[in-house]
Amino acid sequence: MLMEFTVGNFLSFKDKVTFKMVASSIREHRDTHTFNAINNIDLLKSSVLYGANASGKSNLFKAMTFMSQMVRNSSKESQAGEEIEVVPFKLNTYNEQLPSFFEIVFIKEDRIYRYGFEVNCQEVVSEWLFQMKKNKEQLLFDREKEDFEVSELFAEGKMLTDLTRNNALFLSVAANFKGDISNKVLSWFRSFNIVSGLVNANFPMLHRHLKNKEFKKELLDMLRNVDLGFEDIDLFEEEVPGEVLDAIFKLGESLRGLDRASVKEIKNEEIKTFHKKFDVEDRFVSYEEFKLMEEESEGTRKLFSLLAPIMDTLKQGKVLVVDELDAKLHPILTQFIISLFNSNIHNPHEAQLIFNSHDTNLLHRDHFRRDQIWFAEKDRYGATDLYSLSDFKVRSDASYEKDYLLGKYGSIPFIGEFHFTEEGETSLDGE
């Protein structure tokens, strides 16, 4: 369960900013949109981030992705000697010389952890891990470049400091050696799933799950609620032509990655939907097969791409972050996905959903509490700031959508006046 995430000096984030999933004291939707996590700390089940184009919304998710990938991959041998692909804030000469900052606070197995690091392109500048016990924070380890302080509570790392490269995270090294605490932290990052809603990149996951009868049944039950026009769905395996297999084998052989037996196991998998077919008198006669990737709409394909990670997140109590959740989706479908997470019935394992959006129809008290609504806004120097609607004094009967579009909360695009000259050229006022 995610409590908060902080990033600084990365992409459009010049100074440290913190995104929080800790519920405030407001009473709105307390029984449905929040849950008690630990020590009387209530967390939010979902949050949405608004902002103008190029305000830095997606950069927040890129920061989360960078941190997650760094934790999972930095200690691999393939990373030895490589530069760290981190991008500091480029619009300030001072920041270009500073490391980028990442810190996350989360709950794993009824314990709060605070983990973070600072990196530049060459090395890990600092790294730290704390745990909370009886409302008191305890140091597990602290690192300043090659100097380590490892507490007795993190005995699994005592003999590993000399084995940690300057471009690798100490936490990742300890996890590779099967450390108990480090593997708990690593397993949390593996449940921290960040996906793009702009590309249909999650179909391999859907293919795997469709082979499970229970998953398929649950999927169909869910789809019947959104009425996409078909009655059934199935995964079909087709033989790959021999000449294609030969080409794959030759490529794999040259890369030493595939043998002939492995190539023979390759199948072409395709998802098909089944629509009712009627005669001239509108009587049902049969089912017609549609190829999902060729004959269904962009919105249907987008929804299918997201369904596997959504269902996996809900069933396992994970954290799902979606960049552009509502792209290509009807607003009612977006509301349906949000309602799954803000539900005690459909979300019994306290999963969390975080996404960004331009759909102002969602800015309503029926969908979100004020502390679930966040904004990203750039200042005149190109730096992104984050803040929540709960930071404003908002009347209980206020129209969030109307006030947002009027600019009362900021975080909207500024469009200057313009007109066309007689020659057909566009001219901005004042020029």
PARO-840215 format. One record per residue (C-alpha): residue number from 0; residue in one letter; chain; x, y, z. Coordinates in steps of 0.1 Angstrom, whole numbers, plus 5000, padded with zeros to 4 digits. Last residue first. Example, Ala and Ser with C-alpha at 12.3 -4.5 7.8 and 13.67 -1.06 7.14 Angstrom:
ATOM num residuo cadena east north   up
ATOM   1       S      A 5137  4989 5071
ATOM   0       A      A 5123  4955 5078
//
This chain:
ATOM num residuo cadena east north   up
ATOM 430       E      A 5028  5415 4684
ATOM 429       G      A 5006  5425 4713
ATOM 428       D      A 4978  5402 4705
ATOM 427       L      A 4991  5371 4687
ATOM 426       S      A 4990  5371 4649
ATOM 425       T      A 4981  5342 4625
ATOM 424       E      A 4988  5348 4589
ATOM 423       G      A 4960  5349 4563
ATOM 422       E      A 4973  5379 4545
ATOM 421       E      A 4945  5399 4560
ATOM 420       T      A 4957  5390 4594
ATOM 419       F      A 4941  5363 4615
ATOM 418       H      A 4934  5369 4651
ATOM 417       F      A 4948  5358 4685
ATOM 416       E      A 4938  5359 4722
ATOM 415       G      A 4961  5341 4747
ATOM 414       I      A 4954  5305 4758
ATOM 413       F      A 4965  5296 4793
ATOM 412       P      A 4962  5259 4800
ATOM 411       I      A 4948  5248 4833
ATOM 410       S      A 4966  5239 4866
ATOM 409       G      A 4951  5267 4886
ATOM 408       Y      A 4925  5258 4913
ATOM 407       K      A 4901  5287 4906
ATOM 406       G      A 4909  5286 4868
ATOM 405       L      A 4873  5288 4856
ATOM 404       L      A 4876  5253 4843
ATOM 403       Y      A 4885  5241 4878
ATOM 402       D      A 4856  5260 4893
ATOM 401       K      A 4831  5244 4869
ATOM 400       E      A 4845  5209 4875
ATOM 399       Y      A 4846  5211 4913
ATOM 398       S      A 4811  5225 4915
ATOM 397       A      A 4809  5238 4951
ATOM 396       D      A 4782  5224 4975
ATOM 395       S      A 4806  5216 5003
ATOM 394       R      A 4824  5248 4999
ATOM 393       V      A 4861  5246 4990
ATOM 392       K      A 4889  5261 5010
ATOM 391       F      A 4919  5248 4990
ATOM 390       D      A 4946  5224 5000
ATOM 389       S      A 4920  5196 4998
ATOM 388       L      A 4921  5201 4960
ATOM 387       S      A 4956  5186 4962
ATOM 386       Y      A 4990  5201 4952
ATOM 385       L      A 5019  5192 4929
ATOM 384       D      A 5045  5217 4915
ATOM 383       T      A 5063  5214 4882
ATOM 382       A      A 5092  5237 4872
ATOM 381       G      A 5093  5255 4839
ATOM 380       Y      A 5106  5288 4852
ATOM 379       R      A 5072  5306 4849
ATOM 378       D      A 5057  5279 4871
ATOM 377       K      A 5043  5245 4860
ATOM 376       E      A 5012  5230 4874
ATOM 375       A      A 5001  5195 4884
ATOM 374       F      A 4968  5190 4902
ATOM 373       W      A 4955  5164 4926
ATOM 372       I      A 4920  5151 4934
ATOM 371       Q      A 4918  5123 4960
ATOM 370       D      A 4920  5148 4989
ATOM 369       R      A 4888  5164 4977
ATOM 368       R      A 4869  5131 4978
ATOM 367       F      A 4862  5116 4945
ATOM 366       H      A 4834  5102 4923
ATOM 365       D      A 4802  5116 4937
ATOM 364       R      A 4821  5148 4947
ATOM 363       H      A 4826  5156 4911
ATOM 362       L      A 4856  5163 4889
ATOM 361       L      A 4852  5131 4868
ATOM 360       N      A 4834  5150 4841
ATOM 359       T      A 4866  5171 4839
ATOM 358       D      A 4882  5144 4817
ATOM 357       H      A 4918  5156 4812
ATOM 356       S      A 4932  5127 4832
ATOM 355       N      A 4960  5113 4853
ATOM 354       F      A 4959  5080 4872
ATOM 353       I      A 4964  5063 4906
ATOM 352       L      A 4945  5032 4916
ATOM 351       Q      A 4950  5014 4949
ATOM 350       A      A 4941  4979 4961
ATOM 349       E      A 4925  4974 4995
ATOM 348       H      A 4920  4937 4993
ATOM 347       P      A 4882  4938 4993
ATOM 346       N      A 4881  4959 4961
ATOM 345       H      A 4849  4948 4943
ATOM 344       I      A 4827  4947 4974
ATOM 343       N      A 4842  4976 4993
ATOM 342       S      A 4841  4998 4963
ATOM 341       N      A 4862  5028 4953
ATOM 340       F      A 4885  5006 4932
ATOM 339       L      A 4857  4992 4911
ATOM 338       S      A 4840  5026 4909
ATOM 337       I      A 4871  5040 4892
ATOM 336       I      A 4869  5015 4865
ATOM 335       F      A 4832  5022 4859
ATOM 334       Q      A 4838  5060 4859
ATOM 333       T      A 4864  5054 4831
ATOM 332       L      A 4838  5033 4812
ATOM 331       I      A 4812  5061 4816
ATOM 330       P      A 4837  5087 4803
ATOM 329       H      A 4840  5067 4770
ATOM 328       L      A 4876  5054 4767
ATOM 327       K      A 4901  5063 4740
ATOM 326       A      A 4924  5080 4765
ATOM 325       D      A 4908  5077 4800
ATOM 324       L      A 4936  5061 4818
ATOM 323       E      A 4962  5085 4805
ATOM 322       D      A 4992  5072 4825
ATOM 321       V      A 4979  5044 4847
ATOM 320       V      A 4993  5036 4882
ATOM 319       L      A 4982  5004 4898
ATOM 318       V      A 4990  4995 4934
ATOM 317       K      A 4984  4959 4946
ATOM 316       G      A 4957  4942 4967
ATOM 315       Q      A 4961  4909 4949
ATOM 314       K      A 4926  4905 4934
ATOM 313       L      A 4921  4942 4927
ATOM 312       T      A 4955  4946 4911
ATOM 311       D      A 4952  4914 4890
ATOM 310       M      A 4918  4926 4878
ATOM 309       I      A 4931  4960 4868
ATOM 308       P      A 4963  4946 4853
ATOM 307       A      A 4942  4922 4831
ATOM 306       L      A 4915  4946 4822
ATOM 305       L      A 4938  4974 4809
ATOM 304       S      A 4945  4960 4774
ATOM 303       F      A 4909  4949 4772
ATOM 302       L      A 4897  4985 4778
ATOM 301       K      A 4921  4998 4752
ATOM 300       R      A 4910  4972 4726
ATOM 299       T      A 4873  4982 4733
ATOM 298       G      A 4881  5019 4729
ATOM 297       E      A 4900  5014 4697
ATOM 296       S      A 4870  4995 4683
ATOM 295       E      A 4868  4958 4675
ATOM 294       E      A 4876  4943 4641
ATOM 293       E      A 4914  4940 4638
ATOM 292       M      A 4929  4935 4673
ATOM 291       L      A 4898  4918 4687
ATOM 290       K      A 4892  4895 4658
ATOM 289       F      A 4855  4891 4655
ATOM 288       E      A 4836  4858 4655
ATOM 287       E      A 4799  4857 4646
ATOM 286       Y      A 4775  4837 4668
ATOM 285       S      A 4744  4820 4654
ATOM 284       V      A 4708  4824 4643
ATOM 283       F      A 4691  4849 4666
ATOM 282       R      A 4658  4861 4651
ATOM 281       D      A 4657  4897 4639
ATOM 280       E      A 4633  4889 4611
ATOM 279       V      A 4660  4892 4584
ATOM 278       D      A 4682  4868 4604
ATOM 277       F      A 4703  4876 4635
ATOM 276       K      A 4740  4872 4645
ATOM 275       K      A 4751  4875 4682
ATOM 274       H      A 4787  4886 4686
ATOM 273       F      A 4816  4865 4697
ATOM 272       T      A 4850  4880 4706
ATOM 271       K      A 4884  4867 4695
ATOM 270       I      A 4918  4869 4711
ATOM 269       E      A 4947  4857 4690
ATOM 268       E      A 4977  4836 4699
ATOM 267       N      A 5003  4826 4673
ATOM 266       K      A 5022  4797 4687
ATOM 265       I      A 5059  4791 4695
ATOM 264       E      A 5066  4756 4708
ATOM 263       K      A 5086  4746 4676
ATOM 262       V      A 5110  4775 4683
ATOM 261       S      A 5119  4761 4718
ATOM 260       A      A 5127  4727 4702
ATOM 259       R      A 5149  4743 4676
ATOM 258       D      A 5170  4762 4701
ATOM 257       L      A 5167  4798 4710
ATOM 256       G      A 5189  4826 4726
ATOM 255       R      A 5223  4821 4711
ATOM 254       L      A 5219  4854 4692
ATOM 253       S      A 5227  4838 4659
ATOM 252       E      A 5206  4807 4669
ATOM 251       G      A 5177  4830 4678
ATOM 250       L      A 5178  4847 4644
ATOM 249       K      A 5181  4814 4625
ATOM 248       F      A 5153  4799 4647
ATOM 247       I      A 5130  4828 4641
ATOM 246       A      A 5135  4826 4603
ATOM 245       D      A 5128  4789 4604
ATOM 244       L      A 5097  4794 4624
ATOM 243       V      A 5084  4820 4599
ATOM 242       E      A 5091  4795 4571
ATOM 241       G      A 5072  4769 4589
ATOM 240       P      A 5040  4790 4593
ATOM 239       V      A 5030  4796 4629
ATOM 238       E      A 5002  4773 4640
ATOM 237       E      A 4972  4790 4656
ATOM 236       E      A 4962  4793 4692
ATOM 235       F      A 4928  4809 4700
ATOM 234       L      A 4919  4828 4731
ATOM 233       D      A 4882  4833 4739
ATOM 232       I      A 4856  4859 4744
ATOM 231       D      A 4818  4857 4748
ATOM 230       E      A 4786  4876 4744
ATOM 229       F      A 4796  4907 4725
ATOM 228       G      A 4782  4943 4723
ATOM 227       L      A 4805  4961 4747
ATOM 226       D      A 4778  4961 4774
ATOM 225       V      A 4797  4976 4804
ATOM 224       N      A 4783  4953 4831
ATOM 223       R      A 4785  4923 4809
ATOM 222       L      A 4823  4929 4807
ATOM 221       M      A 4827  4923 4845
ATOM 220       D      A 4810  4890 4844
ATOM 219       L      A 4830  4881 4813
ATOM 218       L      A 4863  4889 4831
ATOM 217       E      A 4852  4869 4862
ATOM 216       K      A 4845  4839 4840
ATOM 215       K      A 4878  4842 4821
ATOM 214       F      A 4897  4845 4854
ATOM 213       E      A 4881  4813 4867
ATOM 212       K      A 4888  4795 4835
ATOM 211       N      A 4925  4804 4835
ATOM 210       K      A 4939  4804 4799
ATOM 209       L      A 4926  4840 4797
ATOM 208       H      A 4952  4850 4823
ATOM 207       R      A 4982  4844 4801
ATOM 206       H      A 4967  4862 4771
ATOM 205       L      A 4957  4891 4793
ATOM 204       M      A 4993  4895 4805
ATOM 203       P      A 5005  4893 4769
ATOM 202       F      A 4979  4920 4760
ATOM 201       N      A 4993  4946 4784
ATOM 200       A      A 5010  4969 4759
ATOM 199       N      A 4980  4985 4743
ATOM 198       V      A 4995  5020 4740
ATOM 197       L      A 4982  5053 4754
ATOM 196       G      A 4970  5040 4787
ATOM 195       S      A 5006  5035 4799
ATOM 194       V      A 5013  5012 4828
ATOM 193       I      A 5029  5014 4863
ATOM 192       N      A 5026  4984 4885
ATOM 191       F      A 5038  4986 4921
ATOM 190       S      A 5034  4949 4930
ATOM 189       R      A 5070  4943 4920
ATOM 188       F      A 5080  4973 4941
ATOM 187       W      A 5065  4956 4972
ATOM 186       S      A 5084  4924 4964
ATOM 185       L      A 5116  4944 4965
ATOM 184       V      A 5108  4958 4999
ATOM 183       K      A 5101  4924 5013
ATOM 182       N      A 5132  4911 4996
ATOM 181       S      A 5153  4937 5013
ATOM 180       I      A 5138  4927 5047
ATOM 179       D      A 5146  4890 5044
ATOM 178       G      A 5179  4892 5025
ATOM 177       K      A 5180  4867 4996
ATOM 176       F      A 5215  4876 4984
ATOM 175       N      A 5200  4893 4954
ATOM 174       A      A 5178  4913 4979
ATOM 173       A      A 5209  4926 4996
ATOM 172       V      A 5223  4938 4962
ATOM 171       S      A 5190  4955 4954
ATOM 170       L      A 5190  4974 4987
ATOM 169       F      A 5226  4985 4982
ATOM 168       L      A 5216  5002 4949
ATOM 167       A      A 5240  4999 4921
ATOM 166       N      A 5261  5025 4902
ATOM 165       N      A 5289  5027 4928
ATOM 164       R      A 5290  4989 4929
ATOM 163       T      A 5279  4970 4960
ATOM 162       L      A 5301  4940 4969
ATOM 161       D      A 5321  4959 4996
ATOM 160       T      A 5288  4968 5014
ATOM 159       L      A 5276  4932 5014
ATOM 158       M      A 5288  4917 5046
ATOM 157       K      A 5265  4936 5069
ATOM 156       G      A 5235  4937 5046
ATOM 155       E      A 5215  4908 5061
ATOM 154       A      A 5221  4923 5095
ATOM 153       F      A 5196  4950 5088
ATOM 152       L      A 5182  4954 5124
ATOM 151       E      A 5219  4955 5136
ATOM 150       S      A 5222  4988 5117
ATOM 149       V      A 5242  4993 5086
ATOM 148       E      A 5260  5027 5082
ATOM 147       F      A 5277  5027 5048
ATOM 146       D      A 5303  5050 5032
ATOM 145       E      A 5309  5043 4995
ATOM 144       K      A 5285  5071 4983
ATOM 143       E      A 5267  5082 5015
ATOM 142       R      A 5247  5053 5027
ATOM 141       D      A 5222  5048 5055
ATOM 140       F      A 5208  5015 5067
ATOM 139       L      A 5180  5000 5088
ATOM 138       L      A 5173  5031 5108
ATOM 137       Q      A 5142  5029 5131
ATOM 136       E      A 5113  5053 5130
ATOM 135       K      A 5091  5053 5161
ATOM 134       N      A 5053  5049 5161
ATOM 133       K      A 5057  5015 5177
ATOM 132       K      A 5079  5003 5148
ATOM 131       M      A 5084  5023 5116
ATOM 130       Q      A 5111  5012 5092
ATOM 129       F      A 5139  5031 5076
ATOM 128       L      A 5160  5027 5044
ATOM 127       W      A 5185  5050 5030
ATOM 126       E      A 5206  5057 4999
ATOM 125       S      A 5231  5084 4989
ATOM 124       V      A 5251  5095 4958
ATOM 123       V      A 5244  5064 4937
ATOM 122       E      A 5267  5068 4908
ATOM 121       Q      A 5276  5081 4873
ATOM 120       C      A 5245  5096 4858
ATOM 119       N      A 5234  5111 4891
ATOM 118       V      A 5216  5094 4920
ATOM 117       E      A 5198  5101 4952
ATOM 116       F      A 5180  5073 4971
ATOM 115       G      A 5149  5065 4990
ATOM 114       Y      A 5131  5041 5013
ATOM 113       R      A 5106  5047 5041
ATOM 112       Y      A 5090  5015 5053
ATOM 111       I      A 5058  5011 5073
ATOM 110       R      A 5050  4976 5087
ATOM 109       D      A 5018  4956 5086
ATOM 108       E      A 5031  4932 5060
ATOM 107       K      A 5043  4959 5036
ATOM 106       I      A 5032  4995 5040
ATOM 105       F      A 5047  5023 5018
ATOM 104       V      A 5068  5055 5019
ATOM 103       I      A 5087  5063 4988
ATOM 102       E      A 5117  5085 4981
ATOM 101       F      A 5135  5097 4949
ATOM 100       F      A 5160  5125 4945
ATOM  99       S      A 5180  5134 4915
ATOM  98       P      A 5217  5144 4920
ATOM  97       L      A 5228  5180 4916
ATOM  96       Q      A 5250  5196 4889
ATOM  95       E      A 5221  5203 4865
ATOM  94       N      A 5202  5218 4893
ATOM  93       Y      A 5225  5248 4895
ATOM  92       T      A 5222  5257 4858
ATOM  91       N      A 5184  5256 4859
ATOM  90       L      A 5162  5246 4831
ATOM  89       K      A 5175  5210 4828
ATOM  88       F      A 5159  5193 4858
ATOM  87       P      A 5178  5161 4861
ATOM  86       V      A 5175  5131 4837
ATOM  85       V      A 5185  5097 4850
ATOM  84       E      A 5199  5069 4828
ATOM  83       I      A 5225  5056 4852
ATOM  82       E      A 5257  5051 4833
ATOM  81       E      A 5268  5015 4827
ATOM  80       G      A 5299  5000 4842
ATOM  79       A      A 5280  4970 4855
ATOM  78       Q      A 5244  4971 4845
ATOM  77       S      A 5244  4936 4829
ATOM  76       E      A 5256  4922 4862
ATOM  75       K      A 5222  4930 4877
ATOM  74       S      A 5223  4952 4908
ATOM  73       S      A 5205  4982 4893
ATOM  72       N      A 5175  4962 4879
ATOM  71       R      A 5147  4959 4904
ATOM  70       V      A 5153  4990 4925
ATOM  69       M      A 5163  5011 4894
ATOM  68       Q      A 5132  4999 4876
ATOM  67       S      A 5109  5010 4905
ATOM  66       M      A 5126  5044 4909
ATOM  65       F      A 5125  5051 4871
ATOM  64       T      A 5088  5041 4869
ATOM  63       M      A 5078  5063 4898
ATOM  62       A      A 5096  5092 4882
ATOM  61       K      A 5080  5085 4848
ATOM  60       F      A 5046  5085 4867
ATOM  59       L      A 5053  5120 4880
ATOM  58       N      A 5066  5130 4846
ATOM  57       S      A 5032  5121 4831
ATOM  56       K      A 5016  5149 4850
ATOM  55       G      A 5043  5174 4843
ATOM  54       S      A 5024  5204 4831
ATOM  53       A      A 5031  5196 4794
ATOM  52       N      A 4994  5196 4786
ATOM  51       A      A 4975  5213 4814
ATOM  50       G      A 4969  5195 4847
ATOM  49       Y      A 4949  5169 4865
ATOM  48       L      A 4959  5140 4887
ATOM  47       V      A 4934  5114 4899
ATOM  46       S      A 4935  5094 4932
ATOM  45       S      A 4922  5060 4943
ATOM  44       K      A 4918  5038 4973
ATOM  43       L      A 4929  5064 4997
ATOM  42       L      A 4947  5055 5029
ATOM  41       D      A 4937  5058 5066
ATOM  40       I      A 4963  5056 5093
ATOM  39       N      A 4949  5044 5126
ATOM  38       N      A 4981  5024 5133
ATOM  37       I      A 4978  5006 5100
ATOM  36       A      A 4958  5006 5068
ATOM  35       N      A 4924  5018 5076
ATOM  34       F      A 4905  5022 5043
ATOM  33       T      A 4893  5051 5022
ATOM  32       H      A 4869  5056 4993
ATOM  31       T      A 4840  5035 5007
ATOM  30       D      A 4835  5043 5044
ATOM  29       R      A 4851  5077 5044
ATOM  28       H      A 4831  5089 5014
ATOM  27       E      A 4835  5125 5024
ATOM  26       R      A 4844  5129 5061
ATOM  25       I      A 4875  5151 5058
ATOM  24       S      A 4904  5141 5081
ATOM  23       S      A 4929  5136 5053
ATOM  22       A      A 4935  5103 5036
ATOM  21       V      A 4972  5093 5030
ATOM  20       M      A 4977  5087 4993
ATOM  19       K      A 5002  5115 4990
ATOM  18       F      A 5023  5130 4961
ATOM  17       T      A 5053  5149 4974
ATOM  16       V      A 5074  5175 4956
ATOM  15       K      A 5111  5182 4959
ATOM  14       D      A 5124  5211 4938
ATOM  13       K      A 5131  5212 4901
ATOM  12       F      A 5105  5186 4890
ATOM  11       S      A 5102  5189 4852
ATOM  10       L      A 5126  5159 4844
ATOM   9       F      A 5141  5150 4878
ATOM   8       N      A 5154  5174 4904
ATOM   7       G      A 5131  5162 4931
ATOM   6       V      A 5107  5133 4937
ATOM   5       T      A 5086  5122 4966
ATOM   4       F      A 5060  5094 4969
ATOM   3       E      A 5035  5088 4996
ATOM   2       M      A 5014  5062 5014
ATOM   1       L      A 5014  5034 4990
ATOM   0       M      A 5000  5000 5000
//
